[in-house]
């Protein structure tokens, strides 16, 4: 076997793979003898079928299979030994390879087209962006104080729900057909009727009795997936926040708000010696602003990514990419759809190359052990205390093993952990001009950018 490469462009090349009879003949002969030994053909005893008949019946497909294996192994070895960083995979040159005659040829030449990853230069230190800090204004603090009074207040049961009540319920996620979703989310939900922003949904809930069952989409009812996550007792990034749930009311309680006094301060921040309303509000302000750092971090991540895609020079062979996309998605992508979306595909590929460059140059690493620890701490930490004994640790490992089999979820966790590292990298290296905004101003700003 002989493999050579000839450049056809700045980032494209043709690989020629020459296969000779002595590369494959011994393997074919061995396989034919194995077939002969097992063949059960009428008129012949098992193992006594003439080799010529076996050759006629099975020789060609065995030959094609063996040569394809040799090509695959040879190409992989050649690419690794020559440190070729490819865009996608080698594509067979259908025109040149169509001339092959499997019946008569003993030596073969196969041609493959490849594209190489371009060199990319990234200078994060030269970038300047506007960044944001969300400030908790008096309106936000007032709302949090009010919520805290309700949370620390006391309740008594009601027979029927009214606007000032809190409903506690068992919740099961529904599928698009309105039936309980197999392996869907099951959780304990609780929500305040007065928080429901949809008048129609609120009207349907007022008058609800204990044990009543109804369907509700919390994101629609409360106005956002953020609020839905609180009602459903789920994380802000959980899947299913936009789903509809079947609710069975387990308790309806009427809340009497706690008074704003020393007892409320101590119950909210035990042991922190908060004695005045001013100190209480300042603590709330501090916590709220720390909480919203994640929102501004996500905006910074998106803004830096957008700027890198727009301003980083990345040469890409468009014709090869079109072929690569068509051959990879031939069963679900038409030429018209490809032409219509080619800019989006190239933009996505451009970011993948930039991201890989950033990860490599800055030694960003997420190991499997990191993902397992994340699952233990974030997923299971709220349900299980820190493992106190070996038996409990084994049980937790078993649960983690099960979650690790969910490829989609594991990929989401990997992506989230890489995003966190990327955010820290950007914070360290990108120059920013910080601007203070309220949460409402930030929401309008992000919505305005999304509109564009």
C-alpha positions in Angstrom: 0.0 0.0 0.0 1.2 3.5 -0.8 -0.5 6.8 0.2 0.4 10.2 -1.2 -1.1 13.7 -0.8 -1.3 16.5 -3.4 -2.5 20.0 -2.5 -5.5 21.2 -4.5 -5.9 24.6 -2.7 -4.9 26.6 0.3 -6.8 24.3 2.6 -7.8 21.3 0.4 -5.8 18.3 -0.9 -6.3 15.0 -2.6 -5.1 11.8 -1.1 -4.3 8.8 -3.3 -4.4 5.4 -1.8 -2.7 2.6 -3.9 -3.6 -0.9 -2.9 -1.7 -3.9 -4.3 -2.6 -7.5 -4.5 -0.1 -8.6 -1.9 -1.9 -6.2 0.5 -5.1 -8.2 0.6 -4.7 -11.6 -1.1 -3.6 -13.6 2.0 -6.6 -12.2 4.0 -9.0 -13.1 1.2 -7.6 -16.6 0.9 -8.0 -17.1 4.6 -11.6 -16.0 4.6 -12.5 -18.1 1.5 -11.1 -21.2 3.3 -13.2 -20.4 6.4 -16.3 -20.1 4.2 -15.3 -23.4 2.5 -15.0 -25.1 5.9 -18.5 -24.0 6.9 -20.4 -24.0 3.6 -23.4 -26.2 3.5 -24.4 -26.5 -0.2 -26.7 -29.2 -1.6 -24.7 -31.9 -3.4 -21.6 -31.5 -1.3 -20.6 -32.6 2.1 -20.0 -29.8 4.7 -16.4 -28.6 4.2 -16.0 -30.3 0.8 -17.3 -27.6 -1.5 -14.7 -26.8 -4.2 -12.7 -23.6 -3.5 -13.5 -22.4 -7.0 -17.2 -22.4 -6.3 -16.7 -20.6 -3.0 -14.5 -18.0 -4.9 -17.3 -17.5 -7.5 -20.0 -17.1 -4.8 -18.2 -15.0 -2.2 -14.9 -13.8 -3.7 -16.0 -10.4 -4.9 -17.8 -9.2 -1.7 -15.0 -10.5 0.5 -12.4 -8.7 -1.7 -14.4 -5.4 -1.5 -14.8 -5.7 2.3 -11.1 -6.4 2.9 -9.9 -3.6 0.7 -12.2 -1.1 2.4 -10.8 -2.2 5.7 -7.2 -1.7 4.5 -8.1 1.8 3.1 -9.8 2.8 6.4 -6.9 1.7 8.6 -4.3 3.1 6.2 -6.0 6.5 6.0 -6.4 6.8 9.8 -2.7 5.9 10.2 -1.6 8.3 7.5 -3.6 11.2 9.0 -2.3 10.6 12.5 1.4 10.2 11.4 1.3 13.3 9.3 -0.5 15.4 12.0 -3.3 16.4 9.6 -6.0 18.4 11.4 -8.9 17.8 9.1 -12.2 19.6 8.7 -14.7 16.7 9.0 -13.7 13.4 7.3 -12.1 12.5 4.0 -14.7 12.5 1.1 -14.4 9.9 -1.6 -13.8 11.3 -5.1 -16.7 9.6 -6.8 -15.7 10.5 -10.3 -12.2 9.0 -10.1 -13.2 6.0 -8.0 -16.1 5.1 -10.4 -13.5 3.8 -12.9 -12.6 0.8 -10.6 -13.4 -2.7 -12.0 -13.6 -5.0 -9.0 -13.9 -8.1 -11.3 -10.7 -7.7 -13.3 -8.3 -5.4 -11.3 -5.7 -6.7 -8.9 -4.1 -3.3 -8.1 -6.3 -0.3 -7.2 -6.0 3.5 -6.9 -8.5 5.2 -4.6 -8.9 9.0 -4.3 -10.1 11.1 -1.4 -10.7 14.8 -1.0 -9.8 16.4 2.3 -9.9 19.9 3.9 -7.5 21.1 6.5 -8.3 23.2 9.5 -7.1 26.8 9.0 -4.6 28.6 11.3 -6.5 30.9 13.6 -5.1 33.8 15.6 -7.1 35.0 18.6 -6.0 38.0 20.8 -8.5 38.3 23.6 -6.5 41.0 25.4 -7.1 43.4 22.5 -10.9 43.1 22.7 -13.0 45.7 24.5 -16.7 45.2 25.3 -19.4 46.8 27.4 -20.2 44.7 30.5 -23.1 45.0 32.9 -23.7 44.8 36.6 -27.3 44.3 37.7 -28.1 46.6 40.7 -30.9 45.7 43.0 -33.0 48.9 43.1 -35.6 49.8 45.7 -38.4 48.2 43.7 -36.6 44.8 43.6 -35.7 45.0 47.3 -39.3 45.9 48.2 -40.5 42.8 46.3 -37.9 40.6 48.0 -38.9 41.9 51.4 -42.5 41.2 50.7 -41.7 37.7 49.5 -39.6 37.1 52.6 -42.5 38.2 54.8 -44.7 35.6 53.1 -42.1 32.9 53.3 -41.5 33.5 57.0 -45.2 34.0 57.7 -47.7 31.4 59.0 -50.5 29.8 57.1 -53.7 28.0 57.8 -55.6 25.7 55.5 -58.3 26.9 53.2 -61.1 24.8 51.7 -61.0 26.7 48.4 -58.2 28.7 46.7 -58.5 32.5 46.5 -56.1 35.1 45.2 -54.2 35.4 48.4 -53.5 31.6 48.8 -50.6 29.3 48.2 -51.2 26.0 46.5 -49.0 23.0 47.2 -49.3 20.1 44.7 -47.8 17.0 43.2 -46.8 17.8 39.6 -46.2 15.4 36.7 -44.8 16.5 33.3 -47.0 16.0 30.3 -46.0 15.2 26.7 -47.3 17.0 23.6 -50.4 14.8 23.6 -51.4 15.9 27.1 -50.6 12.5 28.7 -48.2 11.9 31.5 -44.7 11.8 30.0 -42.8 8.5 30.4 -39.6 9.2 32.4 -40.8 12.8 32.7 -40.3 15.1 35.6 -42.2 14.5 38.9 -41.9 17.1 41.6 -43.5 18.9 44.5 -44.8 22.3 43.3 -45.9 25.3 45.2 -47.1 28.7 44.0 -48.9 31.8 45.0 -52.2 32.4 43.2 -51.5 36.1 43.1 -48.3 35.6 41.2 -50.1 34.2 38.2 -49.9 36.8 35.5 -52.4 35.2 33.1 -55.9 36.3 34.1 -57.6 33.3 32.4 -55.4 30.8 34.3 -55.8 32.7 37.6 -59.6 32.6 37.1 -59.6 28.9 36.5 -57.6 28.3 39.7 -59.6 30.4 42.1 -62.1 28.1 43.7 -59.9 25.1 43.4 -60.3 22.5 46.2 -57.9 20.1 47.8 -57.4 16.9 45.7 -58.6 18.7 42.5 -56.6 17.9 39.4 -55.8 20.4 36.6 -53.2 21.0 33.9 -51.0 24.1 33.9 -47.9 25.5 32.1 -46.1 27.4 34.8 -43.9 29.4 32.4 -47.1 30.7 30.7 -49.0 31.1 34.0 -46.2 33.0 35.8 -44.7 34.8 32.8 -41.2 33.2 32.6 -39.3 29.9 32.9 -37.3 31.6 35.7 -40.4 31.9 37.9 -41.5 28.4 36.7 -38.3 26.9 38.1 -39.2 28.3 41.6 -42.7 27.0 41.5 -41.6 23.5 40.3 -38.6 23.3 42.7 -36.2 22.8 39.8 -33.0 24.4 38.8 -33.0 27.4 36.5 -31.4 25.4 33.7 -33.6 22.3 34.1 -35.3 20.8 31.1 -39.0 20.8 31.3 -39.5 24.3 32.6 -41.6 25.1 29.5 -43.7 22.0 29.7 -47.3 21.6 30.9 -47.8 19.7 34.1 -50.7 17.8 35.6 -51.2 19.1 39.1 -53.0 17.5 42.0 -53.6 20.0 44.9 -52.4 18.5 48.2 -52.8 21.6 50.3 -54.3 25.1 50.0 -53.0 27.5 52.6 -53.8 31.2 53.4 -50.7 33.1 54.3 -50.4 35.7 57.0 -47.3 37.7 56.4 -44.6 38.0 59.0 -44.0 41.4 60.5 -40.8 43.3 59.6 -39.0 43.2 62.9 -36.0 41.5 64.6 -37.7 38.1 64.4 -37.9 38.3 60.7 -34.3 39.5 60.4 -33.0 36.6 62.5 -35.2 34.0 60.8 -34.0 35.1 57.4 -30.3 35.5 58.3 -29.7 33.5 61.5 -26.7 34.4 63.5 -25.8 37.4 61.4 -26.8 40.0 63.9 -29.0 42.1 61.6 -30.8 44.5 63.8 -32.2 47.3 61.6 -34.3 47.5 58.5 -31.5 49.3 56.7 -29.1 46.4 57.4 -31.7 43.9 56.3 -32.3 45.6 53.0 -28.6 46.0 52.4 -28.1 42.2 52.9 -30.9 41.5 50.5 -29.3 43.9 48.0 -26.0 42.1 48.3 -27.5 38.7 47.8 -29.7 39.7 44.9 -26.8 41.3 43.0 -24.6 38.2 43.6 -27.5 36.1 42.3 -27.7 38.0 39.0 -24.0 37.8 38.3 -24.8 34.6 36.4 -27.2 36.5 34.1 -24.5 39.1 33.2 -21.9 36.4 32.8 -24.1 34.7 30.2 -24.4 38.0 28.3 -20.7 38.5 28.4 -20.2 35.0 27.0 -22.6 35.6 24.2 -21.2 39.0 23.4 -17.6 37.8 23.3 -18.6 34.8 21.1 -20.4 37.1 18.7 -17.4 39.4 18.5 -15.0 36.6 17.9 -17.2 35.1 15.1 -17.5 38.5 13.5 -13.9 39.7 13.7 -11.7 36.5 13.7 -10.4 35.7 10.3 -11.1 32.0 9.6 -10.6 30.8 6.0 -13.0 28.0 5.1 -13.3 26.0 1.9 -17.0 26.6 1.2 -17.4 24.0 -1.6 -15.8 21.3 0.5 -18.1 22.2 3.4 -21.1 22.0 1.2 -20.1 18.5 0.1 -19.4 17.5 3.7 -22.7 18.7 4.9 -24.6 17.0 2.1 -22.9 13.7 2.5 -23.3 13.8 6.3 -27.0 14.7 6.1 -28.1 13.3 2.7 -31.2 11.8 4.2 -32.5 15.0 5.8 -31.0 17.9 3.8 -31.8 19.1 0.3 -29.6 21.2 -1.9 -32.1 24.0 -1.6 -32.1 23.9 2.2 -28.3 23.8 2.2 -28.0 26.9 0.0 -30.5 28.7 2.1 -28.7 27.9 5.4 -25.1 27.7 4.3 -24.1 30.9 6.1 -25.5 29.6 9.4 -23.6 26.3 8.9 -20.3 28.0 8.2 -20.8 30.4 11.1 -21.4 27.4 13.4 -18.3 25.6 12.0 -16.3 28.9 12.4 -17.2 29.1 16.1 -16.4 25.4 16.7 -12.9 26.0 15.3 -12.5 29.2 17.4 -13.8 27.4 20.5 -11.4 24.5 20.0 -8.5 26.9 19.6 -9.4 28.7 22.9 -9.7 25.4 24.7 -6.4 24.1 23.5 -4.4 27.3 23.9 -5.7 28.0 27.4 -5.7 24.4 28.7 -9.4 24.3 29.4 -10.3 20.8 30.5 -13.5 19.1 31.7 -12.7 15.5 32.8 -15.2 12.7 33.4 -14.5 12.9 37.1 -15.5 16.6 37.0 -18.9 15.7 35.4 -19.4 12.9 38.0 -18.7 15.3 40.9 -21.1 17.9 39.3 -23.9 15.3 39.2 -23.2 14.4 42.8 -23.1 18.0 44.1 -25.7 19.7 41.9 -28.1 16.9 41.0 -28.0 14.8 44.1 -26.7 17.2 46.7 -30.2 18.6 47.3 -31.6 15.1 48.0 -28.7 13.4 49.8 -26.4 14.8 52.5 -22.7 14.5 51.9 -21.9 10.8 51.9 -21.3 9.7 55.5 -20.5 6.1 54.9 -19.1 3.8 52.2 -22.5 2.2 51.6 -24.2 5.5 50.8 -21.3 6.5 48.6 -21.8 3.4 46.6 -25.5 4.1 46.2 -24.7 7.6 44.9 -22.1 6.2 42.5 -24.8 3.9 41.1 -27.2 6.8 40.5 -24.3 8.8 38.9 -23.6 5.8 36.6 -27.2 5.7 35.5 -27.2 9.5 34.7 -23.9 9.1 32.8 -25.6 6.8 30.3 -27.8 9.7 29.2 -25.6 11.1 26.4 -27.8 14.2 25.9 -27.7 15.2 29.5 -24.0 14.4 29.9 -23.2 16.6 26.8 -25.3 19.4 28.3 -23.2 19.2 31.5 -19.9 19.1 29.6 -21.0 22.2 27.7 -22.1 24.0 30.8 -18.8 23.3 32.5 -16.8 24.5 29.5 -19.0 27.6 29.4 -18.1 28.4 33.0 -14.4 28.0 32.2 -14.8 30.2 29.1 -16.5 32.9 31.1 -13.7 33.0 33.6 -11.2 33.2 30.7 -13.0 36.1 29.1 -13.3 37.9 32.4 -9.5 37.6 32.9 -8.4 38.6 29.4 -11.1 40.8 27.7 -11.2 44.5 28.6 -14.7 45.6 29.7 -16.4 48.9 30.3 -18.8 48.1 33.2 -22.3 49.7 33.2 -24.7 49.5 36.1 -28.3 48.7 35.2 -31.5 47.5 37.0 -32.8 44.1 36.3 -35.7 45.5 34.3 -33.2 47.5 32.2 -31.1 44.5 31.7 -34.1 42.4 30.5 -35.0 45.1 28.0 -31.4 45.3 26.8 -31.1 41.5 26.3 -34.5 41.4 24.6 -33.5 44.2 22.3 -30.3 42.4 21.3 -32.2 39.2 20.7 -34.6 41.0 18.4 -31.7 41.9 16.2 
